[in-house]
Amino acid sequence: MKLLQVDSSVLGANSVSRQLTAEVVRDWVAAHPGTEVDYLDVAADAPGHFGADALGVKVGAEATTDAQKQENAVSERLVRQFLAADVVVVGAPLYNFSIPSQLKAWIDRLAQPGRTFKYTEKGPQGLATGKTVIVVSTRGGMYSTSEAGQAAEHQESYLKVIFGFFGITDVRFVRAEGLAMGEAARAAALEAARASIPAAAEATAAA
């Protein structure tokens, strides 16, 4: 079994999402001995934002310029790494109601027709099936407890939709929210998140 750990926080050692992804991976490996772990830090090694030179891989065009070849090589490396994983653990802090732009840039490279999805006469069909995705969601405020908060967040909701678009139906969340609302709230958020890790990490990858 292969596990891909993806971190995206720009806070380095001060990042709660990084702390929690490490704990998720630790528990997963303990529950599934022999798991091979690959690591990607999209904050430290961010793919370029999706532009015209990277578009060719989306439409099946052949790269002709050096810039196009370089961009396509980045996309190919990232999609191969993603497709090779049985389990993907994604650290996704909430930035301005959404995900970090570096994480979005990674997802944009994964969304390739014929690789992670295809269009059919009945609509889009995901091709990256059989994976488990565990999203470590961290938030300074509270969003899950009210309709207004749920409407404002485009982090968990987006990730569930895009991974579903890729054909992944087993998307789990380890959530720590209210981290910026005082020490008591932060401690409670971390306790709740850590309490949810064993259940997320013990089950086997989706068939």
C-alpha positions in Angstrom: 0.0 0.0 0.0 1.2 3.5 -0.9 0.3 6.6 1.1 0.9 10.2 -0.2 1.1 12.9 2.5 0.5 16.4 1.1 1.1 19.5 3.3 0.2 23.0 2.2 0.4 25.3 5.2 2.9 28.2 4.9 3.4 28.2 8.7 6.1 25.6 8.8 6.7 24.2 12.3 3.9 26.4 13.7 1.3 24.7 11.5 -1.5 22.8 13.2 -2.4 21.0 9.9 1.2 19.8 9.6 1.2 18.5 13.1 -2.1 16.6 12.5 -1.2 15.2 9.1 1.9 13.7 10.7 -0.2 12.1 13.4 -2.7 10.7 10.8 0.2 9.2 8.8 1.7 7.8 12.0 -1.5 6.1 13.0 -2.2 4.9 9.5 1.2 3.2 9.3 0.7 1.7 12.7 -2.6 0.2 11.6 -1.2 -0.8 8.2 2.4 -2.0 8.6 4.4 -2.0 5.5 2.7 1.2 4.1 5.1 3.1 1.8 4.9 6.8 2.5 5.6 9.5 -0.1 5.7 13.1 0.9 4.9 16.3 -1.0 5.1 19.9 0.5 3.3 22.1 -1.9 4.1 25.2 0.1 7.9 24.6 -0.1 7.8 23.2 -3.6 4.7 24.8 -5.1 3.8 24.0 -8.7 3.3 27.1 -10.8 -0.2 28.3 -11.0 -2.0 26.9 -14.0 -1.4 28.9 -17.1 -1.4 28.7 -20.9 1.8 26.8 -21.1 0.3 24.0 -18.9 -2.9 23.9 -20.8 -1.7 21.4 -23.4 -2.0 18.4 -21.1 -5.6 19.3 -20.5 -6.6 19.3 -24.2 -4.3 16.6 -25.5 -2.1 18.9 -27.4 1.6 18.1 -27.9 4.1 20.4 -26.1 6.2 22.3 -28.5 8.0 25.0 -26.6 10.5 24.6 -23.8 8.0 26.3 -21.4 5.2 23.9 -22.4 7.5 20.9 -22.0 8.6 22.0 -18.5 5.0 22.7 -17.4 3.8 19.4 -18.8 6.6 17.6 -17.0 5.5 19.1 -13.7 1.9 18.1 -14.3 2.9 14.5 -15.3 5.1 14.1 -12.2 2.3 15.2 -9.9 -0.5 13.2 -11.5 1.7 10.0 -11.5 2.5 10.5 -7.9 -1.2 11.0 -7.0 -2.4 8.0 -9.1 0.2 5.7 -7.6 -1.2 6.3 -4.0 -3.8 4.2 -2.4 -4.3 6.7 0.4 -3.8 10.5 0.3 -3.5 12.5 3.4 -4.0 16.2 2.7 -3.3 19.0 5.1 -5.7 21.8 4.2 -5.8 24.9 6.3 -8.6 27.4 5.7 -7.2 30.6 4.1 -9.7 33.4 3.3 -12.6 30.9 3.3 -10.9 28.5 0.9 -7.7 26.4 0.5 -4.2 27.7 0.1 -3.4 28.7 -3.5 -0.5 26.3 -3.6 -2.9 23.4 -2.8 -5.2 24.6 -5.6 -2.3 24.7 -8.0 -1.6 21.1 -7.2 -5.2 20.1 -7.7 -5.2 22.0 -11.1 -2.3 19.8 -12.2 -4.2 16.6 -11.2 -7.3 17.4 -13.1 -6.3 15.9 -16.4 -8.8 14.3 -18.9 -8.0 10.7 -19.4 -6.1 10.5 -16.2 -8.3 11.5 -13.3 -11.6 12.0 -15.2 -13.2 11.8 -18.5 -16.3 13.2 -20.2 -18.9 10.7 -21.5 -22.3 11.1 -23.1 -23.8 10.9 -19.6 -21.4 13.5 -18.2 -18.1 13.4 -16.3 -16.7 10.2 -14.9 -14.0 10.0 -12.3 -11.0 7.7 -13.1 -9.0 7.9 -9.9 -11.3 5.4 -8.1 -10.4 3.0 -5.2 -8.5 5.6 -3.1 -9.0 6.9 0.4 -8.5 10.6 1.0 -8.1 11.9 4.5 -8.3 15.7 4.7 -6.9 17.4 7.8 -9.0 20.6 7.9 -7.8 23.4 10.2 -9.7 26.7 10.8 -9.2 29.7 12.9 -13.0 30.2 13.4 -16.0 28.1 13.7 -17.8 27.1 10.4 -19.4 23.7 10.9 -21.9 24.8 13.6 -24.0 27.3 11.7 -25.6 27.7 8.3 -23.8 31.0 7.8 -20.5 29.3 8.6 -21.2 26.4 6.3 -22.1 28.7 3.5 -18.9 30.7 4.0 -16.4 27.9 3.9 -15.1 26.7 0.5 -12.5 24.4 1.9 -14.0 21.1 2.9 -16.9 21.5 0.5 -14.5 22.2 -2.4 -12.2 19.3 -1.6 -15.1 16.8 -1.3 -16.4 17.9 -4.7 -13.1 17.8 -6.5 -12.0 14.5 -5.2 -15.5 13.2 -5.9 -15.1 14.5 -9.5 -11.9 12.4 -9.7 -14.0 9.3 -8.7 -13.0 9.1 -5.0 -16.0 8.4 -2.8 -14.1 7.7 0.4 -13.2 11.2 1.6 -12.8 11.6 5.3 -12.1 14.7 7.4 -10.1 15.3 10.6 -11.2 18.8 11.6 -9.7 21.3 14.1 -11.7 24.6 14.1 -11.8 27.5 16.4 -8.0 27.5 16.7 -7.8 31.3 16.8 -10.6 31.8 19.4 -8.6 31.5 22.5 -6.5 28.9 24.3 -9.5 27.0 25.6 -11.1 26.8 22.2 -7.7 25.8 20.6 -7.2 23.0 23.1 -10.7 21.7 22.6 -10.2 21.8 18.8 -7.0 19.8 19.0 -8.5 17.3 21.4 -11.5 16.8 19.1 -9.3 16.4 16.0 -7.0 13.9 17.6 -9.9 11.9 18.9 -11.1 11.5 15.3 -7.8 10.3 13.9 -8.0 6.6 15.0 -11.3 6.1 13.1 -9.9 7.8 10.0 -6.7 5.9 10.1 -7.8 2.4 11.0 -10.2 1.5 8.1 -8.7 0.1 5.0 -8.6 2.0 1.7 -11.7 1.9 -0.4 -12.1 -0.9 -2.8 
